[in-house]
């Protein structure tokens, strides 16, 4: 089959579109023909080099496609069925997994990280990872859902305990997590303040439901938040940028507010004045992907149309290098999708 692999770390030039053997198919697995695989910033980080990735390696966390074959030990699925894949790997038998806390499993990793992903024509996964999709959801849209909407649901619902009527600040409206966060917060009837880098992205954020949009290049986020909230601050900050926005995110919180973070695209080093933290009784909460239950909760709302994936642009799998170069320019609003 055709696949895109990295044999060494570096820039987009290390991506190789090549012929490789088809995946080994076990009796408890389902073989899926990949129709679409959406990109994430994780793809860029792994390509540039992070620990525990064995080379050669196939990138790609978000997969949608059709079932080709079902293993002997698997029931409930059939060839030709349209599906998306839960973008995670876990043992499915440890204490954490059996308690429904898959993202706390010692073997947990995101698909395409420590295990091969979906930048290929065929992928074999355990049956637990298979999620049927309705005919109304296209493959590109389906591939744009799993990682970011599961992450967003875990952040806001599972970790921050979002409640109706709260005010939520969502960093980076054009990102996959930002797009999910705006919509999930509005699903809970919250007031949403989003940040964006230009007028086009700001308008798209408003179309998704953002009540206010701050230009994070031209305006000081915490000052604008104070103006919008009549000096109160926000209940929740959905943070995934890191060092570049950390201080502004913390200062945007109201007393007893919660900052929930899942990433650091803008740098990993972040400092905080502890007197400010404990005197205002702030909560700093970490978040990593999500559980299978949270994925299915989010999917129900996607399938009903209440939450909508956003596709920016699709590339043929053979043009993966161009897709990486495009993502690195950060001009997109929504997901970049690869089609084998």
N, C-alpha and C positions, 0 to 999 in steps of 0.2 A: 504494500500500500504506500501511498504518498504521505509524507509527514514533514513537518518543519522541526528540526532539532538544533540544539546548540552543542558543539563539541568542545567549546572553550567559552569563557566569559569575555564580555567586551561590548562594543557598540553593535548597532543593527547589522553590521557586516558579518557577524558570527552566525547569523541565522541561515540554516541550510535547508533548502527544499529538496528532499531526496527520497529514494525508495528504501523502505525498511520492511522486515518481516511483519506479517499480521500479528496482532496480539495473541498471546496464549489464552485459550478459552477454557475455563474450569466449569465443572458441573453445577456449581452454585453461582455462576455468573450469567450476565446478560450481555450479548454482543450488540453494540449499537453502531449504526452508520451515522457518522457526524454530518449534519447538515449546516450547522452554524456553531461557532465558538467565539464568544465575546471576550474581549481583552480587558485586563485590569492593570493597574500600576504594578501589581505583583510581577507581571510578566517582564517589565522593564528591570525591576530590582534583581530578579533571578538571572536574567540575561547579563546584567552587569556584574553579578557575583555575590551570592550569599551562602552561608555555611549549609552543610548537610544535603547538598544537591549533587547527585551522582551524574556524571557526564558519560555518554551523550544523554541529553534530556529533552523531553517534549513539554513545552509550555501549554498553558490554557486551562482555566478553571471552570468556565461556564459553557456547558455543552447542551445542545438540543439536536435531536435526530430521530431516526426510525430504528426500531428493533429489527435486527437481522436474524438472530437465533437466541433461543432460551435454553439455558442449561437444564440437565436432567433433574436436578434437585429443586428447580424453580417452578412455581405455579403462579397463576394470576396475570401473566403477561403472554403476549403472542407476537409473532413476526409481523412486521408492518405497522405496529403500534407507534404513534407519535409520542415522544417523551422528552423530558429534560432530565439532567442528572443533578442530584445533590452534590455540590462542589466540595465534598469533603471525604477524607479517608479516616476510618476509625476501626478498632478491632471488633466491636459489636458484641463482646462477651465479658468485658471487665465490669467492675462495680459501677463505674461512672456511666458506661454505655447502657447497661441494663437499667440504670436509674434515669435514663433519658438525658444525660449530660455528656453527649458525645464530644463536645468541644473541650472537655476536661480529660478525655482519654489520653493515656501516655503515647499512644500511636497516632493521635489526631494530627492531621495536616490538611492543608487545602489542596484540592486536586490541581496538579500542575506545579506543585511546590516540591515536596520530598518524594512524590510519586509522579509518574508521567501523566500528562494532561491530554487535552482534546485538540491540539493543533495537528490533526491527522484525519484519515478517512474512516478508521474503525477504532473503537475503544471497547474494552471489556471491563465491566464493573460488577460488584456484588448487587444482587437484586434489591437490597435495601436502598440503594442509591437511585432507583428508577422512580420517576414521577410522571404519570401519564398527563398529557396536556390536551386541552380541547382543540377542535379543528379551527376555532375562531382565532387562535393564537399562532401567528406565523413563527417559523423557526428562528429568524433573526430576533424577533421580539422575545421569544421564549429564552433564548440564550442570554438575553440582556437582563434577566431577572434574578437567577439564583443567589449569587454571591452577595450582591449589593442589597437586595431586599431582605435576605436573611440577616445580614450584618446590621442593616438599619432597624429591623424589628427587634433583634437582640439588644441593640444599644438603647433604643427608646422605650420599648415595652419591658424587655427582660431585665435590663440593668438600671435604667433611669426611672422606671415606674411611672411613665407618663400618665397624666390625668387630664380629662377634658377641661378646657378653659385655661390651661397654662399657656405661657409664652415660651416659645422655643427658638433659639438661635441656631441656624444651620450654616456651617461653614462650607464654602465651595459649592454653590448651587449647580454648577455645570458637571460636577463629578457624579459617578454612579451612586455613591453613598449619599451625596447631597440630594440628588433627584429622588431617591427613595425616602430620605428623611423628611423632605418637604411634604410629600404625599402622605406618609404615615402620620405625621403630626396633624395634618388637616383631617385625616380619617378620625382622629380623636378630638376634632373640633377645637384645636389649639390655634392661637395666634402665632404666625410664623414670620420671623425675620431671617432673611437669607443674605449671604454675601456673594458677590459676583465681580468679575474683573472688567466688564465692559457693558455697554448698553444692550447689546444683542443678548448676552447671557442673562442680564437683569430682566429683560422682557420675557424670556423663556421661563425664568423662575416664577414670575408673576402668573404666567399661563398655567403653571403647575399648582398654583395656589398660594404662593408666598404673598403675605400681606404687605411687607416692606422689603426692600432690597438695598443693601449697602454696598457701595463700590469699595472693595477692600484695598484698592490701589490709590484711591483719591481721598478716602475718608477714614477717620480713626474709628474703628469698629465700636469700642466701648463708649465713646462720646455720642455716636449716633444712636446706640442702644438706649442710653440714658434719655436722650431727647424723645425717642419713640415711646418709651415706657414711663415717661414722666418721672425720671430719676430712680425708678424702682429696680430696674434690671430684669433679667429673664430667669425663669424657673430652671430651664435646661439649656446647656450648650452642647451641641452635637459637634465634637471636635475630631478632626482626622488629618489636620495639617501639621500640627506639632510646633516646633520652635518658632516658626515664622509668625504664628498667630496666638501662641499660648498666653502671653500676658494679657492681650486684649480679650481673649476668651474668658479668662478668670475674672477680669475686672467687669465683664458684662453680666456676671451673675448677681442676682438679688441675694440677701441674707438667706442662708439655708438652701441655696440653689445647688444644682448638680451639674458638674461637667463630666460628660462621658466621652471617652476617646477610644478609637479603634486603630489609629495609625499615625504616621508622621511623615507625610510626603514632603514637608517643609523643614525637616531636621528633627533629630532625636533628643537633643539636649533641651530641657525645659526646667527653669527654676521657679520657685515660688516663695514668697514671704510667709513664713509659717504663722506669724502673728495675724496676718490678714486672713489666712486660712481658718484658724480656730476662733478668732474673734467674730467672724461672720458665719461660722458654722457651715462652711462649704463642704460639699462631698465631691471628691475626685474619684471617678469610677472607670475602671478599665473594661474593655470589651473585646472579645476575640471571636469572630465569625458568629456562630449560633448553633442551636441544636436542631435535630430533625423535626421536633415538634414545632419549633419556631419557623422553620422553613415551610412546613405545611400550613401553619397559621397564615403566614404572609401569602402563600400561593392561593389560598381560598379567595383572598381579596383581589389578587391579580386576575384569577380566572373569572371573577364576577365583574371585572372592569373597574373596580373602585381604585385599584392601584395600577398605574400604566407604565410599562417599560418605555424607555426613550432610546431610539437608535439614531446615532449621528451619521454613521457612514459604514458601508460594507466593502471589504476587499476580498479578492480571491486568495485562497490559502497560499498560492504561489507568489503572492505579493506581500507576504508577511513583513518583509523588511520595510516596505513603504508604509505599512500600517504602524509599525513601531516608530518610524520617523515622524509620522503624523501625530501620534499620541504625545511624543516628546515636545511638540510645539504647543500643546495645551490649548488648542483652538476649538476643540470639540465641545458640544453640549450633548451629553448622552454617551451611549456605548459605541465602541468600534468593534465591528464583527468581522470574523474571517469565515469564508465559505469554501470548503474543500471542493 
